[in-house]
Amino acid sequence: MAAKQAIQVGTKIVKPVLSTNHAEARLRVLSLYKAWYRQIPYIVKEFDIPKSENQCREKLKELFMTNKDVTDIRVIDLLVIKGQMELQESVNMWKQKGHIMAYFKPTEEPKPKGFLSKFFNSNE
């Protein structure tokens, strides 16, 4: 009896944000991806960024693939909501060119820890 009660305490039924199952969450992610994909030509033209449409589409794919291992439906829904907000801000021109170009900044390497690694990085 105590084990059953411990399991009930450890598991909590949570209310879904938007999706009720993985299939529904997947459809939301795909529809967001398609919406971004359709808006890329307009974003490139309106913001006059020095990137081609193909480069922007590759970056879009890369950004979506960074979260491919997320399995929690609530987290997926929150990421989709954030993506929809970013898309709306981009389409309505509430962002500036610098905000769009921030997606293309190179990944930063971790700071060196030891003395020799700091020394070698200072000479580059």
C-alpha positions as a Python dict, from the first residue, in 0.01 Angstrom:
ca = {
    (1, 'M'): (0, 0, 0),
    (2, 'A'): (281, 240, 86),
    (3, 'A'): (453, 170, -248),
    (4, 'K'): (135, 248, -440),
    (5, 'Q'): (95, 573, -251),
    (6, 'A'): (459, 665, -318),
    (7, 'I'): (405, 610, -690),
    (8, 'Q'): (98, 830, -684),
    (9, 'V'): (292, 1104, -510),
    (10, 'G'): (582, 1072, -754),
    (11, 'T'): (366, 1087, -1065),
    (12, 'K'): (161, 1394, -1123),
    (13, 'I'): (-96, 1431, -1396),
    (14, 'V'): (-30, 1759, -1571),
    (15, 'K'): (-259, 1952, -1798),
    (16, 'P'): (-132, 1973, -2159),
    (17, 'V'): (-39, 2314, -2297),
    (18, 'L'): (-176, 2260, -2649),
    (19, 'S'): (-119, 1905, -2770),
    (20, 'T'): (-262, 1595, -2611),
    (21, 'N'): (-29, 1343, -2777),
    (22, 'H'): (294, 1320, -2975),
    (23, 'A'): (120, 1306, -3313),
    (24, 'E'): (-60, 1633, -3249),
    (25, 'A'): (261, 1798, -3126),
    (26, 'R'): (443, 1674, -3437),
    (27, 'L'): (178, 1830, -3661),
    (28, 'R'): (218, 2161, -3481),
    (29, 'V'): (595, 2151, -3528),
    (30, 'L'): (563, 2067, -3898),
    (31, 'S'): (309, 2344, -3956),
    (32, 'L'): (541, 2593, -3783),
    (33, 'Y'): (833, 2475, -3996),
    (34, 'K'): (627, 2515, -4314),
    (35, 'A'): (514, 2863, -4209),
    (36, 'W'): (875, 2971, -4152),
    (37, 'Y'): (980, 2808, -4479),
    (38, 'R'): (714, 3001, -4672),
    (39, 'Q'): (810, 3332, -4511),
    (40, 'I'): (1184, 3310, -4577),
    (41, 'P'): (1178, 3482, -4920),
    (42, 'Y'): (983, 3775, -4777),
    (43, 'I'): (1209, 3799, -4471),
    (44, 'V'): (1523, 3801, -4688),
    (45, 'K'): (1377, 4071, -4911),
    (46, 'E'): (1223, 4294, -4643),
    (47, 'F'): (1516, 4287, -4401),
    (48, 'D'): (1773, 4300, -4684),
    (49, 'I'): (2000, 4050, -4511),
    (50, 'P'): (2322, 3939, -4685),
    (51, 'K'): (2213, 3575, -4693),
    (52, 'S'): (2048, 3379, -4970),
    (53, 'E'): (1717, 3199, -4932),
    (54, 'N'): (1897, 2864, -4937),
    (55, 'Q'): (2128, 2970, -4654),
    (56, 'C'): (1828, 3084, -4451),
    (57, 'R'): (1648, 2756, -4515),
    (58, 'E'): (1955, 2561, -4403),
    (59, 'K'): (1971, 2769, -4084),
    (60, 'L'): (1599, 2708, -4028),
    (61, 'K'): (1654, 2334, -4059),
    (62, 'E'): (1953, 2354, -3824),
    (63, 'L'): (1754, 2545, -3562),
    (64, 'F'): (1469, 2296, -3575),
    (65, 'M'): (1707, 1999, -3561),
    (66, 'T'): (1866, 2128, -3239),
    (67, 'N'): (1544, 2033, -3059),
    (68, 'K'): (1479, 1704, -3238),
    (69, 'D'): (1544, 1497, -2924),
    (70, 'V'): (1284, 1676, -2710),
    (71, 'T'): (1016, 1424, -2615),
    (72, 'D'): (812, 1604, -2349),
    (73, 'I'): (490, 1724, -2511),
    (74, 'R'): (465, 2031, -2289),
    (75, 'V'): (820, 2140, -2380),
    (76, 'I'): (747, 2085, -2750),
    (77, 'D'): (434, 2298, -2721),
    (78, 'L'): (624, 2577, -2548),
    (79, 'L'): (893, 2570, -2818),
    (80, 'V'): (622, 2588, -3084),
    (81, 'I'): (461, 2887, -2910),
    (82, 'K'): (798, 3064, -2894),
    (83, 'G'): (858, 2985, -3262),
    (84, 'Q'): (518, 3127, -3354),
    (85, 'M'): (594, 3445, -3161),
    (86, 'E'): (931, 3480, -3337),
    (87, 'L'): (762, 3430, -3673),
    (88, 'Q'): (496, 3689, -3598),
    (89, 'E'): (761, 3939, -3487),
    (90, 'S'): (958, 3878, -3805),
    (91, 'V'): (661, 3899, -4040),
    (92, 'N'): (523, 4215, -3878),
    (93, 'M'): (869, 4377, -3895),
    (94, 'W'): (881, 4419, -3518),
    (95, 'K'): (1237, 4294, -3535),
    (96, 'Q'): (1534, 4468, -3683),
    (97, 'K'): (1798, 4339, -3919),
    (98, 'G'): (2035, 4269, -3629),
    (99, 'H'): (1780, 4042, -3464),
    (100, 'I'): (1751, 3833, -3780),
    (101, 'M'): (2127, 3821, -3830),
    (102, 'A'): (2172, 3700, -3471),
    (103, 'Y'): (2048, 3360, -3589),
    (104, 'F'): (2357, 3335, -3809),
    (105, 'K'): (2622, 3418, -3550),
    (106, 'P'): (2879, 3140, -3521),
    (107, 'T'): (2867, 2903, -3232),
    (108, 'E'): (3091, 3012, -2950),
    (109, 'E'): (3363, 2786, -2821),
    (110, 'P'): (3387, 2734, -2447),
    (111, 'K'): (3633, 2957, -2265),
    (112, 'P'): (3970, 2800, -2195),
    (113, 'K'): (4021, 2681, -1838),
    (114, 'G'): (4390, 2611, -1787),
    (115, 'F'): (4689, 2842, -1812),
    (116, 'L'): (4832, 2686, -2128),
    (117, 'S'): (4500, 2681, -2312),
    (118, 'K'): (4446, 3049, -2223),
    (119, 'F'): (4798, 3126, -2344),
    (120, 'F'): (4748, 2947, -2676),
    (121, 'N'): (4412, 3113, -2738),
    (122, 'S'): (4551, 3459, -2667),
    (123, 'N'): (4795, 3426, -2958),
    (124, 'E'): (4530, 3360, -3222),
}
